[in-house]
Amino acid sequence: MILQENRLKEGSFAEELFIKKKELKKICIMISKESIETAYCFLHQKQRVFEYSDMDWQKDDIEVAIASYVEDMPRELFELLAQGREDFLTNHRRFGNDMKEAVEKLEALCFGEN
């Protein structure tokens, strides 16, 4: 059964869900598949090195590389990943957790996993 916007009861959960689905579809259209896949490949590779490295200089280099990448990342993709956190992937204290979260979200977008 296809729900039509004009048949939904105003203020209902179904209307809210329909609107959110429409907004998400719009966001997904603005973010190209290639930009998602590129971000996933880059961040996944850097995250694996970061996770297993015991060299502080190497971890610092990765933070700098990711911060630079984030500056050039499509804004819509960054906003989807960051969920309102302007310092996402650039905060030194949270960097490892942010990167893990970003990779998980990008993986879900690429491969449909939750």
For each residue, the residues with C-beta under 8 A, 3 or more apart:
1:
2:
3: 7 8 14 18
4: 7 8
5: 8 18
6:
7: 3 4
8: 3 4 5 12 14 15 18
9: 12 14 15
10: 15
11: 15
12: 8 9 15 16
13: 16 17
14: 3 8 9 17 18
15: 8 9 10 11 12 18 19
16: 12 13 19 20
17: 13 14 20 21
18: 3 5 8 14 15 21 22
19: 15 16 22 23
20: 16 17 23 24
21: 17 18 24 25
22: 18 19 25 26
23: 19 20 26 27
24: 20 21 27 28
25: 21 22 28 29
26: 22 23 29 30
27: 23 24 30 31 76 80
28: 24 25 31
29: 25 26
30: 26 27 74 76
31: 27 28 35 36 74 76 77 80
32: 35 36 74
33: 36 37
34: 37 38
35: 31 32 38 39 73 74 77
36: 31 32 33 39 40 77 106 109 110
37: 33 34 40 41 110
38: 34 35 41 42
39: 35 36 42 43 69 73 77 102 106
40: 36 37 43 44 103 106 107 109 110
41: 37 38 44 45
42: 38 39 45 46 69
43: 39 40 46 47 66 69 99 102 103 106
44: 40 41 47 48 103 106 107
45: 41 42 48 49
46: 42 43 49 50 62 65 66 99
47: 43 44 50 51 99 100 103
48: 44 45 51 52
49: 45 46 52 53 58 62
50: 46 47 53 58 59 62 96 99
51: 47 48 96
52: 48 49
53: 49 50 58 59 62
54:
55: 58 59
56: 59 60
57: 60 61
58: 49 50 53 55 61 62
59: 50 53 55 56 62 63
60: 56 57 63 64
61: 57 58 64 65
62: 46 49 50 53 58 59 65 66
63: 59 60 66 67 92 95
64: 60 61 67 68
65: 46 61 62 68 69
66: 43 46 62 63 69 70 89 90 95 99
67: 63 64 70 71 89 90
68: 64 65 71 72
69: 39 42 43 65 66 72 73
70: 66 67 73 78 88 89 90
71: 67 68
72: 68 69
73: 35 39 69 70 77 78
74: 30 31 32 35 77 78
75: 78 79
76: 27 30 31 79 80
77: 31 35 36 39 73 74 80 81
78: 70 73 74 75 81 82 88
79: 75 76 82 83 84
80: 27 31 76 77 83 105
81: 77 78 88 89 101 102 105 106
82: 78 79 85 86 88 89
83: 79 80 88
84: 79
85: 82 88
86: 82
87: 90 91 94
88: 70 78 81 82 83 85 91 98 102
89: 66 67 70 81 82 95 98 99 102
90: 66 67 70 87 95
91: 87 88 94 95 98
92: 63 95
93:
94: 87 91 97 98
95: 63 66 89 90 91 92 98 99
96: 50 51 99 100
97: 94 100 101
98: 88 89 91 94 95 101 102
99: 43 46 47 50 66 89 95 96 102 103
100: 47 96 97 103 104
101: 81 97 98 104 105
102: 39 43 81 88 89 98 99 105 106
103: 40 43 44 47 99 100 106 107
104: 100 101 107 108
105: 80 81 101 102 108 109
106: 36 39 40 43 44 81 102 103 109 110
107: 40 44 103 104 110 111 113
108: 104 105 111 112 113 114
109: 36 40 105 106
110: 36 37 40 106 107
111: 107 108
112: 108
113: 107 108
114: 108
